[in-house]
Amino acid sequence: MPQRNIKRQLRRWLDSLDRTEVEAQLLAGEPRQEMLYEHDGWTLRFRAIPRRWTTDGTSGRTIGVRGLGVRTVSIVDSVRHAAKSKASRYGEIDLPLVVAINVQEEFADVTQERDALFG
């Protein structure tokens, strides 16, 4: 991502904000003002949170980051749901039924596909 461009747009946006207004919105529980930056399919969301000043007139860190944590990626539940949904679409039938499921998960592998279909 073009760091220089992000910094320039972020600085322009922050300079346009009124600190008193941002603080009032934050204290009132209103949604925080934010700036979205999009590049090559990525979207970055920046939110304005006024910094606290210390007794010596300096402030803490300028940027804070919040992660979403670590999660396990598994296709088992979604594939089983799709198979059951498609298989029951036509009610009771007397002939064999072929069900096709297109798995489009970036981290899916053959083992997960097998587990989803055969347990």
Backbone torsions as a table, in degrees:
resi	resn	phi	psi	omega
1	MET	NA	143.3	-179.4
2	PRO	-73.4	96.6	-174.4
3	GLN	-59.1	-41.7	-177.9
4	ARG	-61.4	-41.3	179.9
5	ASN	-66.9	-41.6	178.4
6	ILE	-61.3	-47.2	-179.1
7	LYS	-60.9	-42.3	-178.6
8	ARG	-63.3	-47.7	-179.8
9	GLN	-66.2	-39.2	179.5
10	LEU	-65.3	-44.2	178.7
11	ARG	-61.7	-44.1	179.4
12	ARG	-61.0	-42.9	-179.5
13	TRP	-66.2	-47.1	-179.7
14	LEU	-62.4	-39.4	178.7
15	ASP	-65.0	-24.1	-178.5
16	SER	-82.3	-12.2	-176.6
17	LEU	-84.6	150.4	174.4
18	ASP	-98.6	115.7	-175.4
19	ARG	-57.0	-42.5	-179.0
20	THR	-61.9	-41.6	179.7
21	GLU	-66.4	-42.4	179.2
22	VAL	-63.4	-43.0	178.4
23	GLU	-62.8	-42.3	-179.9
24	ALA	-63.3	-42.7	178.4
25	GLN	-62.9	-40.9	-179.8
26	LEU	-64.2	-45.9	179.9
27	LEU	-66.7	-31.4	-179.9
28	ALA	-81.1	-4.6	-180.0
29	GLY	77.7	15.2	178.4
30	GLU	-76.3	158.7	177.7
31	PRO	-58.8	138.9	-179.8
32	ARG	-75.0	148.2	176.1
33	GLN	-67.5	143.2	-179.4
34	GLU	-143.2	158.1	176.4
35	MET	-122.7	130.5	176.3
36	LEU	-101.4	136.6	176.5
37	TYR	-124.3	123.5	-178.3
38	GLU	-118.3	137.1	179.3
39	HIS	-158.3	125.7	176.6
40	ASP	51.4	42.5	177.6
41	GLY	83.8	-4.2	177.5
42	TRP	-97.3	145.4	174.3
43	THR	-126.4	124.5	175.4
44	LEU	-106.8	136.0	179.4
45	ARG	-114.6	121.8	177.8
46	PHE	-110.5	133.4	177.6
47	ARG	-120.3	140.7	-179.2
48	ALA	-85.9	120.8	175.4
49	ILE	-131.3	114.2	-178.4
50	PRO	-60.2	139.2	178.1
51	ARG	-81.1	149.9	174.2
52	ARG	-88.0	144.0	177.9
53	TRP	-98.0	141.4	179.3
54	THR	-87.0	174.0	-178.9
55	THR	-64.9	-24.7	178.9
56	ASP	-89.9	7.7	175.3
57	GLY	85.6	4.2	177.8
58	THR	-101.3	167.4	178.5
59	SER	-118.8	169.4	179.1
60	GLY	-80.9	-151.8	-179.4
61	ARG	-61.9	146.4	-179.9
62	THR	-81.9	-36.3	-173.6
63	ILE	-117.4	134.7	174.6
64	GLY	-118.8	145.6	-178.1
65	VAL	-127.7	139.2	176.8
66	ARG	-123.3	125.3	178.7
67	GLY	-92.8	161.8	179.7
68	LEU	-95.1	1.9	179.0
69	GLY	85.4	-178.9	-178.8
70	VAL	-104.6	134.6	178.8
71	ARG	-132.4	151.8	175.9
72	THR	-85.7	133.4	178.3
73	VAL	-96.3	121.0	-179.7
74	SER	-142.5	137.2	179.8
75	ILE	-99.8	-3.0	-172.1
76	VAL	-54.9	-52.8	-176.7
77	ASP	-63.4	-43.4	-177.5
78	SER	-68.1	-37.0	178.9
79	VAL	-69.6	-42.5	178.2
80	ARG	-62.2	-41.6	178.4
81	HIS	-62.7	-44.4	179.9
82	ALA	-62.8	-41.8	-179.4
83	ALA	-64.3	-46.3	179.6
84	LYS	-63.9	-40.3	-179.5
85	SER	-64.2	-45.9	-179.4
86	LYS	-69.4	-39.1	-177.9
87	ALA	-67.2	-30.1	-178.2
88	SER	-94.1	0.7	-177.1
89	ARG	-62.1	-34.3	-174.3
90	TYR	-103.3	8.5	179.8
91	GLY	72.0	-155.1	179.7
92	GLU	-79.5	126.4	176.5
93	ILE	-127.6	155.2	-175.7
94	ASP	-93.6	-4.0	-177.0
95	LEU	-113.7	159.6	175.7
96	PRO	-60.6	150.7	-178.5
97	LEU	-124.3	130.7	175.7
98	VAL	-100.0	125.5	179.6
99	VAL	-113.7	124.7	178.4
100	ALA	-104.8	132.1	179.2
101	ILE	-128.4	123.6	179.4
102	ASN	-96.0	110.6	-179.4
103	VAL	-93.3	116.1	-179.5
104	GLN	-120.9	60.6	177.9
105	GLU	-109.9	134.6	-176.9
106	GLU	-62.4	-35.8	-174.2
107	PHE	-105.8	13.1	-179.7
108	ALA	-73.8	146.8	175.3
109	ASP	-134.7	172.7	-175.7
110	VAL	-60.6	-37.0	-179.8
111	THR	-61.6	-44.6	178.6
112	GLN	-66.0	-39.1	178.4
113	GLU	-62.0	-44.3	179.5
114	ARG	-63.4	-44.2	178.6
115	ASP	-61.9	-39.2	-178.8
116	ALA	-66.6	-40.1	-175.4
117	LEU	-84.6	-35.0	-172.5
118	PHE	-118.6	-0.8	175.9
119	GLY	86.8	NA	NA
